[in-house]
Amino acid sequence: DDNTTQLVGMFRRESVVAAYHVALGTSTDRHLYRDRVRVRTQPGASFFDAALPQQSPLAGRAVSQVPWPADATLVSIRRGASVLIPRGQISLEVGDTLTLFGTGESREEVNRLIESGSVSLGDQDRPS
């Protein structure tokens, strides 16, 4: 305080940007955590499996193209002997077993999506 010529620290742009990204990530993580807690604490929420049948309109679609119900979270994709972490660009295939977490109502919505595609999937997103 008395010696104004003594260096006490350095303010670098990289440090500010890094701190911003940490804060942004923490905020996003908190938001996602709150969403997960909301679904987990709803009555009747549990894990459930859904298999993609031969004529499913979801076959060939990327995970990110599917309008998943708001109260369901895709947890994993079992394909043969492998278990895949669901990432946006992974394409769903006939025979995949999807493990989801959600409410009974979301389970019904997922089954409708898998069986008939009753929720609009949009022609522009259809695989060729």
DSSP file (Angstrom, degrees, kcal/mol; ACC not computed):
  #  RESIDUE AA STRUCTURE BP1 BP2  ACC     N-H-->O    O-->H-N    N-H-->O    O-->H-N    TCO  KAPPA ALPHA  PHI   PSI    X-CA   Y-CA   Z-CA
    1    1 A D              0   0    0      0, 0.0     3,-0.1     0, 0.0     0, 0.0   0.000 360.0 360.0 360.0 -39.1    0.0    0.0    0.0
    2    2 A D        +     0   0    0      1,-0.2     2,-0.9     2,-0.0     0, 0.0   0.806 360.0  62.3 -82.3 -28.6    2.8    2.4    0.8
    3    3 A N    >   +     0   0    0      1,-0.1     3,-1.1     2,-0.0    -1,-0.2  -0.820  59.0 178.9-102.4  98.0    5.1    1.4   -2.0
    4    4 A T  T 3  S+     0   0    0     -2,-0.9    -1,-0.1     1,-0.2    -2,-0.0   0.465  76.5  62.7 -78.4  -1.3    3.3    2.2   -5.3
    5    5 A T  T 3  S+     0   0    0      2,-0.1     2,-0.4     0, 0.0    -1,-0.2   0.495  78.3 101.8-100.2  -4.5    6.2    1.0   -7.4
    6    6 A Q  S <  S-     0   0    0     -3,-1.1     2,-0.4     1,-0.0    -3,-0.0  -0.682  72.8-129.1 -85.5 128.0    6.1   -2.7   -6.2
    7    7 A L        +     0   0    0     -2,-0.4     3,-0.1     1,-0.1    -2,-0.1  -0.613  30.9 171.9 -74.9 126.8    4.5   -5.2   -8.6
    8    8 A V        -     0   0    0     -2,-0.4     2,-0.3     1,-0.3    -1,-0.1   0.526  60.1 -17.9-113.5 -10.6    1.9   -7.2   -6.8
    9    9 A G        -     0   0    0      2,-0.0     2,-0.4     0, 0.0    -1,-0.3  -0.977  56.7-115.6-179.5 171.3    0.3   -9.1   -9.7
   10   10 A M        -     0   0    0     -2,-0.3     2,-0.7    -3,-0.1    -3,-0.0  -0.988  13.4-150.2-129.6 136.7   -0.3   -9.3  -13.4
   11   11 A F        -     0   0    0     -2,-0.4     2,-0.4     4,-0.0     3,-0.0  -0.907  24.1-177.7-107.1 106.1   -3.6   -9.0  -15.3
   12   12 A R     >  -     0   0    0     -2,-0.7     4,-1.7     1,-0.1     3,-0.4  -0.858  32.5-135.3-111.9 142.3   -3.4  -11.1  -18.4
   13   13 A R  H  > S+     0   0    0     -2,-0.4     4,-2.5     1,-0.2     5,-0.2   0.884 106.4  57.4 -58.3 -41.4   -6.1  -11.4  -21.1
   14   14 A E  H  > S+     0   0    0      1,-0.2     4,-2.5     2,-0.2    -1,-0.2   0.873 105.1  51.6 -59.3 -37.8   -5.7  -15.2  -21.2
   15   15 A S  H  > S+     0   0    0     -3,-0.4     4,-2.5     2,-0.2    -1,-0.2   0.897 109.8  48.7 -66.5 -40.2   -6.5  -15.4  -17.5
   16   16 A V  H  X S+     0   0    0     -4,-1.7     4,-2.3     2,-0.2    -2,-0.2   0.928 112.8  47.5 -65.0 -45.2   -9.6  -13.4  -17.9
   17   17 A V  H  X S+     0   0    0     -4,-2.5     4,-2.3     2,-0.2    -2,-0.2   0.912 112.9  49.2 -63.3 -43.0  -10.9  -15.5  -20.8
   18   18 A A  H  X S+     0   0    0     -4,-2.5     4,-2.2    -5,-0.2    -1,-0.2   0.922 111.2  49.3 -62.6 -43.9  -10.1  -18.8  -18.9
   19   19 A A  H  X S+     0   0    0     -4,-2.5     4,-2.4     1,-0.2    -1,-0.2   0.884 109.9  52.5 -62.7 -38.3  -11.9  -17.5  -15.8
   20   20 A Y  H  X S+     0   0    0     -4,-2.3     4,-2.7     2,-0.2    -1,-0.2   0.920 109.5  48.3 -62.6 -44.6  -14.9  -16.6  -18.0
   21   21 A H  H  X S+     0   0    0     -4,-2.3     4,-2.6     2,-0.2    -2,-0.2   0.876 111.1  50.6 -66.4 -36.7  -15.0  -20.1  -19.5
   22   22 A V  H  X S+     0   0    0     -4,-2.2     4,-2.4     2,-0.2    -1,-0.2   0.940 113.0  46.1 -63.9 -46.1  -14.8  -21.7  -16.1
   23   23 A A  H  X S+     0   0    0     -4,-2.4     4,-2.3     2,-0.2    -2,-0.2   0.905 113.3  49.3 -63.5 -41.6  -17.7  -19.5  -14.8
   24   24 A L  H  X S+     0   0    0     -4,-2.7     4,-2.6     2,-0.2    -1,-0.2   0.919 111.8  48.8 -63.6 -44.1  -19.7  -20.2  -17.9
   25   25 A G  H  X S+     0   0    0     -4,-2.6     4,-2.8     1,-0.2    -2,-0.2   0.892 110.8  50.3 -62.5 -40.6  -19.2  -23.9  -17.6
   26   26 A T  H  X S+     0   0    0     -4,-2.4     4,-2.3     2,-0.2    -1,-0.2   0.906 111.2  48.6 -64.4 -41.7  -20.1  -23.9  -14.0
   27   27 A S  H  X S+     0   0    0     -4,-2.3     4,-2.1     2,-0.2    -2,-0.2   0.922 113.4  46.7 -64.0 -45.0  -23.3  -22.0  -14.8
   28   28 A T  H  X S+     0   0    0     -4,-2.6     4,-2.7     1,-0.2     5,-0.2   0.909 111.3  52.0 -63.6 -42.8  -24.2  -24.4  -17.5
   29   29 A D  H  X S+     0   0    0     -4,-2.8     4,-2.6     1,-0.2    -1,-0.2   0.904 108.9  50.5 -60.7 -41.0  -23.4  -27.4  -15.3
   30   30 A R  H  X S+     0   0    0     -4,-2.3     4,-2.5     2,-0.2    -1,-0.2   0.909 110.5  49.5 -63.3 -41.4  -25.7  -26.0  -12.6
   31   31 A H  H  X S+     0   0    0     -4,-2.1     4,-2.1     2,-0.2    -2,-0.2   0.936 113.2  45.6 -62.7 -47.3  -28.5  -25.5  -15.1
   32   32 A L  H  X S+     0   0    0     -4,-2.7     4,-2.5     1,-0.2    -2,-0.2   0.895 111.8  52.8 -63.1 -39.8  -28.2  -29.1  -16.4
   33   33 A Y  H  X S+     0   0    0     -4,-2.6     4,-2.7    -5,-0.2    -2,-0.2   0.923 108.2  50.1 -61.6 -44.5  -28.0  -30.4  -12.9
   34   34 A R  H  X S+     0   0    0     -4,-2.5     4,-2.5     1,-0.2    -1,-0.2   0.903 110.5  50.4 -61.4 -40.8  -31.2  -28.6  -11.9
   35   35 A D  H  X S+     0   0    0     -4,-2.1     4,-2.1     2,-0.2    -1,-0.2   0.921 111.5  47.8 -62.4 -43.5  -32.9  -30.1  -15.0
   36   36 A R  H  X S+     0   0    0     -4,-2.5     4,-2.8     1,-0.2    -2,-0.2   0.911 112.2  49.0 -64.2 -42.0  -31.7  -33.6  -14.1
   37   37 A V  H  X S+     0   0    0     -4,-2.7     4,-2.2     2,-0.2    -1,-0.2   0.909 108.4  54.6 -63.5 -41.1  -32.9  -33.2  -10.5
   38   38 A R  H  < S+     0   0    0     -4,-2.5     4,-0.4     1,-0.2    -2,-0.2   0.930 113.2  41.4 -58.5 -46.6  -36.3  -31.9  -11.7
   39   39 A V  H >< S+     0   0    0     -4,-2.1     3,-1.2     1,-0.2    -2,-0.2   0.921 113.6  53.4 -67.4 -43.1  -36.8  -35.0  -13.8
   40   40 A R  H 3< S+     0   0    0     -4,-2.8    -1,-0.2     1,-0.3    -2,-0.2   0.827 109.0  48.8 -62.1 -32.1  -35.4  -37.4  -11.1
   41   41 A T  T 3< S+     0   0    0     -4,-2.2    -1,-0.3    -5,-0.2    -2,-0.2   0.482  84.5 108.7 -91.6  -1.1  -37.7  -36.1   -8.5
   42   42 A Q  S X  S-     0   0    0     -3,-1.2     3,-1.8    -4,-0.4    60,-0.0  -0.522  84.1 -97.3 -72.5 141.7  -40.9  -36.3  -10.5
   43   43 A P  T 3  S+     0   0    0      0, 0.0    61,-0.3     0, 0.0    -1,-0.1  -0.333 107.6  15.8 -58.9 134.6  -43.2  -39.1   -9.4
   44   44 A G  T 3  S+     0   0    0      1,-0.3     2,-0.3    59,-0.1    58,-0.1   0.501  84.9 147.6  83.4   3.3  -42.8  -42.3  -11.5
   45   45 A A    <   +     0   0    0     -3,-1.8     2,-0.3    -5,-0.2    -1,-0.3  -0.559  19.1 135.3 -74.7 134.5  -39.4  -41.3  -13.0
   46   46 A S  E     -A  102   0A   0     56,-2.6    56,-2.5    -2,-0.3     2,-0.2  -0.960  56.1 -77.2-162.7 174.3  -37.2  -44.3  -13.7
   47   47 A F  E     +A  101   0A   0     -2,-0.3     2,-0.3    54,-0.2    54,-0.2  -0.600  48.8 174.7 -79.8 145.1  -34.9  -45.9  -16.2
   48   48 A F  E     -A  100   0A   0     52,-2.7    52,-3.2    -2,-0.2     2,-0.3  -0.991  22.3-134.1-150.0 154.8  -36.4  -47.7  -19.1
   49   49 A D  E     -A   99   0A   0     -2,-0.3     2,-0.4    50,-0.2    50,-0.2  -0.807  15.4-174.6-108.2 148.9  -35.3  -49.4  -22.3
   50   50 A A  E     -A   98   0A   0     48,-2.3    48,-3.5    -2,-0.3     2,-0.3  -0.970  13.1-148.2-143.4 127.0  -36.7  -49.1  -25.8
   51   51 A A  E     -A   97   0A   0     -2,-0.4    46,-0.2    46,-0.2    45,-0.1  -0.740  18.2-124.4 -96.5 142.9  -35.6  -51.2  -28.8
   52   52 A L        -     0   0    0     44,-2.6    43,-2.8    -2,-0.3    44,-0.1  -0.770  31.2-149.7 -86.4 111.9  -35.6  -49.8  -32.4
   53   53 A P    >   -     0   0    0      0, 0.0     3,-1.7     0, 0.0     6,-0.2  -0.202  30.2 -91.0 -77.0 173.3  -37.7  -52.1  -34.5
   54   54 A Q  T 3  S+     0   0    0      1,-0.3    40,-0.1    40,-0.1    -2,-0.0   0.856 123.1  37.4 -51.6 -46.7  -37.2  -52.8  -38.2
   55   55 A Q  T 3  S+     0   0    0      3,-0.0    -1,-0.3    60,-0.0    -3,-0.0   0.174  81.2 142.1 -98.1  18.6  -39.5  -50.1  -39.5
   56   56 A S    X   -     0   0    0     -3,-1.7     3,-1.2     1,-0.2    59,-0.2  -0.375  50.1-142.5 -64.0 132.1  -38.7  -47.4  -36.9
   57   57 A P  T 3  S+     0   0    0      0, 0.0    -1,-0.2     0, 0.0    57,-0.1   0.609  99.1  65.3 -69.3  -9.9  -38.6  -43.9  -38.4
   58   58 A L  T >  S+     0   0    0     56,-0.4     3,-2.2    55,-0.2    34,-0.4   0.680  73.9 109.6 -84.4 -17.6  -35.7  -43.1  -36.0
   59   59 A A  T <  S+     0   0    0     -3,-1.2    34,-0.2     1,-0.3     3,-0.1  -0.380  86.2  17.4 -61.4 129.9  -33.4  -45.6  -37.7
   60   60 A G  T 3  S+     0   0    0     32,-3.5     2,-0.3     1,-0.3    -1,-0.3   0.354 100.1 120.6  89.9  -5.3  -30.7  -43.8  -39.6
   61   61 A R    <   -     0   0    0     -3,-2.2    31,-3.0    31,-0.2    -1,-0.3  -0.670  66.2-116.1 -92.3 146.3  -31.3  -40.5  -37.7
   62   62 A A  B >   -D   91   0B   0     -2,-0.3     3,-1.8    29,-0.3     4,-0.5  -0.513  26.8-117.0 -73.3 148.1  -28.7  -38.7  -35.6
   63   63 A V  G >  S+     0   0    0     27,-2.1     3,-1.3    24,-0.5     5,-0.2   0.866 116.0  57.8 -52.4 -39.4  -29.4  -38.5  -31.9
   64   64 A S  G 3  S+     0   0    0     24,-2.5    -1,-0.3     1,-0.2    25,-0.1   0.670  99.4  59.3 -69.7 -15.9  -29.5  -34.7  -32.3
   65   65 A Q  G <  S+     0   0    0     -3,-1.8    -1,-0.2    23,-0.3    -2,-0.2   0.539  84.8  94.5 -88.5  -7.4  -32.3  -34.9  -34.9
   66   66 A V  S <  S-     0   0    0     -3,-1.3     2,-2.0    -4,-0.5    55,-0.1  -0.726  75.1-135.2 -90.5 129.1  -34.8  -36.7  -32.6
   67   67 A P        -     0   0    0      0, 0.0     3,-0.1     0, 0.0    -1,-0.1  -0.510  32.0-164.4 -80.6  74.8  -37.3  -34.5  -30.7
   68   68 A W        -     0   0    0     -2,-2.0     4,-0.0    -5,-0.2    38,-0.0  -0.255  28.6 -95.8 -60.0 144.3  -36.8  -36.3  -27.4
   69   69 A P    >   -     0   0    0      0, 0.0     3,-1.6     0, 0.0    -1,-0.1  -0.287  30.3-120.1 -59.7 147.9  -39.5  -35.6  -24.8
   70   70 A A  T 3  S+     0   0    0      1,-0.3    -2,-0.1    -3,-0.1    36,-0.0   0.813 111.7  50.9 -60.9 -31.6  -38.7  -32.8  -22.4
   71   71 A D  T 3  S+     0   0    0    -32,-0.0    32,-1.1   -33,-0.0     2,-0.4   0.031  99.9  78.7 -99.1  27.9  -39.0  -35.2  -19.4
   72   72 A A  E <   -B  102   0A   0     -3,-1.6     2,-0.5    30,-0.2    30,-0.2  -0.994  57.2-162.1-134.5 143.0  -36.7  -37.9  -20.8
   73   73 A T  E     -B  101   0A   0     28,-2.5    28,-2.1    -2,-0.4     2,-0.6  -0.990  20.9-132.2-124.7 124.7  -32.9  -38.2  -21.0
   74   74 A L  E     +B  100   0A   0     -2,-0.5    26,-0.2    26,-0.2     3,-0.1  -0.657  29.2 176.3 -74.7 119.7  -31.2  -40.6  -23.4
   75   75 A V  E     -     0   0A   0     24,-3.0     2,-0.3    -2,-0.6    25,-0.2   0.870  54.3 -17.1 -96.0 -45.2  -28.6  -42.3  -21.2
   76   76 A S  E     -B   99   0A   0     23,-1.6    23,-2.6     9,-0.2     2,-0.5  -0.981  48.0-132.8-158.0 165.5  -27.0  -44.9  -23.5
   77   77 A I  E     -BC  98  84A   0      7,-2.1     7,-3.7    -2,-0.3     2,-0.6  -0.988  17.2-154.6-126.2 118.9  -27.3  -46.9  -26.7
   78   78 A R  E     +BC  97  83A   0     19,-3.2    19,-2.5    -2,-0.5     2,-0.5  -0.856  16.6 176.6 -95.7 120.2  -26.7  -50.6  -26.6
   79   79 A R  E >   - C   0  82A   0      3,-2.5     3,-2.2    -2,-0.6     2,-0.3  -0.934  61.5 -53.7-126.7 105.1  -25.6  -51.9  -30.1
   80   80 A G  T 3  S-     0   0    0     -2,-0.5    17,-0.1    15,-0.3    15,-0.0  -0.489 121.9 -19.4  63.3-126.6  -24.7  -55.5  -30.1
   81   81 A A  T 3  S+     0   0    0     -2,-0.3     2,-0.3    -3,-0.1    -1,-0.3   0.440 123.7  89.6 -90.8  -0.7  -22.1  -56.1  -27.4
   82   82 A S  E <   -C   79   0A   0     -3,-2.2    -3,-2.5     2,-0.0     2,-0.5  -0.693  61.5-151.7-100.2 150.1  -21.2  -52.4  -27.3
   83   83 A V  E     -C   78   0A   0     -2,-0.3     2,-0.4    -5,-0.2    -5,-0.2  -0.986  19.0-158.1-117.6 121.8  -22.7  -49.6  -25.1
   84   84 A L  E     -C   77   0A   0     -7,-3.7    -7,-2.1    -2,-0.5    -2,-0.0  -0.779  18.0-127.6-103.0 141.9  -22.4  -46.2  -26.8
   85   85 A I        -     0   0    0     -2,-0.4     2,-0.6    -9,-0.2    -9,-0.2  -0.766  40.0-113.8 -79.2 126.1  -22.5  -42.8  -25.0
   86   86 A P        +     0   0    0      0, 0.0     2,-0.3     0, 0.0    -1,-0.1  -0.506  44.6 172.6 -71.4 113.8  -25.2  -40.9  -26.9
   87   87 A R    >   -     0   0    0     -2,-0.6     3,-1.7     1,-0.0   -24,-0.5  -0.848  44.6-103.6-115.8 156.8  -23.6  -38.0  -28.7
   88   88 A G  T 3  S+     0   0    0     -2,-0.3   -24,-2.5     1,-0.3   -23,-0.3   0.775 115.5  44.7 -52.0 -38.0  -25.4  -35.7  -31.2
   89   89 A Q  T 3  S+     0   0    0    -27,-0.2     2,-0.3   -26,-0.2    -1,-0.3   0.492  81.1 113.8 -93.3  -2.3  -24.0  -37.2  -34.4
   90   90 A I    <   -     0   0    0     -3,-1.7   -27,-2.1    -5,-0.1     2,-0.4  -0.540  64.1-135.2 -68.4 127.9  -24.4  -40.9  -33.6
   91   91 A S  B     -D   62   0B   0     -2,-0.3   -29,-0.3   -29,-0.2     2,-0.2  -0.684  13.1-125.7 -86.4 136.8  -26.9  -42.4  -35.9
   92   92 A L        -     0   0    0    -31,-3.0   -32,-3.5   -34,-0.4     2,-0.3  -0.564  28.5-159.4 -78.2 145.1  -29.5  -44.7  -34.5
   93   93 A E    >   -     0   0    0    -34,-0.2     3,-2.3    -2,-0.2   -41,-0.3  -0.920  28.3 -90.6-127.9 152.0  -29.8  -48.2  -36.0
   94   94 A V  T 3  S+     0   0    0     -2,-0.3   -40,-0.1     1,-0.3     3,-0.1  -0.355 115.9  29.3 -55.2 134.8  -32.4  -50.9  -36.2
   95   95 A G  T 3  S+     0   0    0    -43,-2.8   -15,-0.3     1,-0.3    -1,-0.3   0.224  86.0 136.5  94.4 -14.4  -31.8  -53.2  -33.3
   96   96 A D    <   -     0   0    0     -3,-2.3   -44,-2.6   -17,-0.1     2,-0.6  -0.382  47.0-144.1 -62.0 142.5  -30.3  -50.6  -31.0
   97   97 A T  E     -AB  51  78A   0    -19,-2.5   -19,-3.2   -46,-0.2     2,-0.4  -0.962  14.2-154.6-110.0 118.1  -31.6  -50.7  -27.4
   98   98 A L  E     -AB  50  77A   0    -48,-3.5   -48,-2.3    -2,-0.6     2,-0.6  -0.757   2.4-155.0 -93.2 133.2  -32.0  -47.2  -26.0
   99   99 A T  E     +AB  49  76A   0    -23,-2.6   -24,-3.0    -2,-0.4   -23,-1.6  -0.948  23.2 173.4-106.7 124.5  -31.8  -46.7  -22.3
  100  100 A L  E     -AB  48  74A   0    -52,-3.2   -52,-2.7    -2,-0.6     2,-0.4  -0.838  26.9-141.9-125.6 162.2  -33.6  -43.6  -21.1
  101  101 A F  E     +AB  47  73A   0    -28,-2.1   -28,-2.5    -2,-0.3     2,-0.3  -0.997  49.8  99.9-123.7 128.2  -34.5  -42.0  -17.8
  102  102 A G  E     -AB  46  72A   0    -56,-2.5   -56,-2.6    -2,-0.4   -30,-0.2  -0.985  64.3 -57.7-179.7-172.7  -37.8  -40.3  -17.5
  103  103 A T     >  -     0   0    0    -32,-1.1     4,-1.9    -2,-0.3   -58,-0.2  -0.300  51.3-104.1 -83.4 169.6  -41.4  -40.3  -16.4
  104  104 A G  H  > S+     0   0    0    -61,-0.3     4,-1.8     1,-0.2     5,-0.1   0.877 123.2  53.4 -62.0 -37.5  -44.1  -42.8  -17.5
  105  105 A E  H  > S+     0   0    0      1,-0.2     4,-2.0     2,-0.2    -1,-0.2   0.904 107.7  49.3 -65.0 -40.9  -45.6  -40.1  -19.8
  106  106 A S  H  > S+     0   0    0      1,-0.2     4,-2.7     2,-0.2    -1,-0.2   0.847 106.1  57.8 -67.8 -31.2  -42.2  -39.6  -21.5
  107  107 A R  H  X S+     0   0    0     -4,-1.9     4,-2.4     2,-0.2    -1,-0.2   0.924 107.0  47.9 -61.7 -43.6  -41.9  -43.4  -21.9
  108  108 A E  H  X S+     0   0    0     -4,-1.8     4,-2.2     2,-0.2    -2,-0.2   0.904 111.6  50.2 -63.0 -41.4  -45.1  -43.4  -23.8
  109  109 A E  H  X S+     0   0    0     -4,-2.0     4,-2.3     2,-0.2    -2,-0.2   0.910 110.4  49.6 -63.7 -42.0  -43.9  -40.5  -26.0
  110  110 A V  H  X S+     0   0    0     -4,-2.7     4,-2.7     1,-0.2     5,-0.2   0.920 109.8  51.5 -63.1 -43.5  -40.6  -42.3  -26.7
  111  111 A N  H  X S+     0   0    0     -4,-2.4     4,-2.5     1,-0.2     5,-0.3   0.895 109.7  49.8 -61.6 -39.7  -42.5  -45.5  -27.7
  112  112 A R  H  X>S+     0   0    0     -4,-2.2     4,-2.5     2,-0.2     5,-1.4   0.914 111.7  49.1 -64.1 -41.7  -44.7  -43.4  -30.1
  113  113 A L  H  X5S+     0   0    0     -4,-2.3     4,-0.5     4,-0.2    -2,-0.2   0.932 114.7  44.5 -60.5 -46.1  -41.6  -41.9  -31.6
  114  114 A I  H  <5S+     0   0    0     -4,-2.7   -56,-0.4     1,-0.2    -2,-0.2   0.890 120.6  38.6 -68.4 -40.7  -39.9  -45.2  -32.1
  115  115 A E  H  <5S-     0   0    0     -4,-2.5    -2,-0.2    -5,-0.2    -3,-0.2   0.926 138.8  -1.6 -79.1 -46.6  -42.9  -47.1  -33.4
  116  116 A S  H  <5S-     0   0    0     -4,-2.5    -3,-0.2    -5,-0.3    -2,-0.1   0.552  79.4-123.0-127.3 -11.0  -44.6  -44.5  -35.7
  117  117 A G     << +     0   0    0     -5,-1.4     4,-0.2    -4,-0.5    -4,-0.2   0.875  46.7 166.0  66.2  34.4  -42.8  -41.3  -35.6
  118  118 A S        +     0   0    0     -6,-1.0     2,-0.4    -9,-0.1    -5,-0.1   0.743  56.0  75.0 -61.9 -23.1  -46.0  -39.6  -34.5
  119  119 A V  S    S-     0   0    0    -10,-0.2     2,-0.1     1,-0.1     0, 0.0  -0.767 106.0 -98.5 -85.3 135.5  -44.1  -36.5  -33.5
  120  120 A S        -     0   0    0     -2,-0.4    -2,-0.1     1,-0.2    -1,-0.1  -0.316  39.1-178.2 -59.0 124.5  -43.1  -34.6  -36.7
  121  121 A L        -     0   0    0     -4,-0.2     4,-0.2    -2,-0.1    -1,-0.2   0.539  40.6-119.9 -99.8 -10.7  -39.5  -35.4  -37.6
  122  122 A G    >   -     0   0    0      2,-0.1     3,-1.2     1,-0.1     4,-0.3   0.637   7.4-117.2  77.1 125.4  -39.4  -33.0  -40.6
  123  123 A D  G >  S+     0   0    0      1,-0.3     3,-1.4     2,-0.2    -1,-0.1   0.818 110.2  65.1 -63.2 -31.9  -38.7  -34.2  -44.1
  124  124 A Q  G 3  S+     0   0    0      1,-0.3    -1,-0.3     0, 0.0    -2,-0.1   0.735 102.6  49.3 -67.1 -19.6  -35.5  -32.2  -44.4
  125  125 A D  G <  S+     0   0    0     -3,-1.2    -1,-0.3    -4,-0.2    -2,-0.2   0.498  83.0 116.5 -95.4  -4.1  -33.9  -34.3  -41.7
  126  126 A R  S <  S-     0   0    0     -3,-1.4   -66,-0.1    -4,-0.3     2,-0.1  -0.403  70.7-115.8 -68.1 137.1  -34.9  -37.7  -43.2
  127  127 A P              0   0    0      0, 0.0    -1,-0.1     0, 0.0   -66,-0.1  -0.385 360.0 360.0 -68.6 151.3  -31.9  -39.8  -44.2
  128  128 A S              0   0    0    -68,-0.1    -2,-0.1    -2,-0.1   -68,-0.0   0.454 360.0 360.0 -92.5 360.0  -31.5  -40.5  -47.9
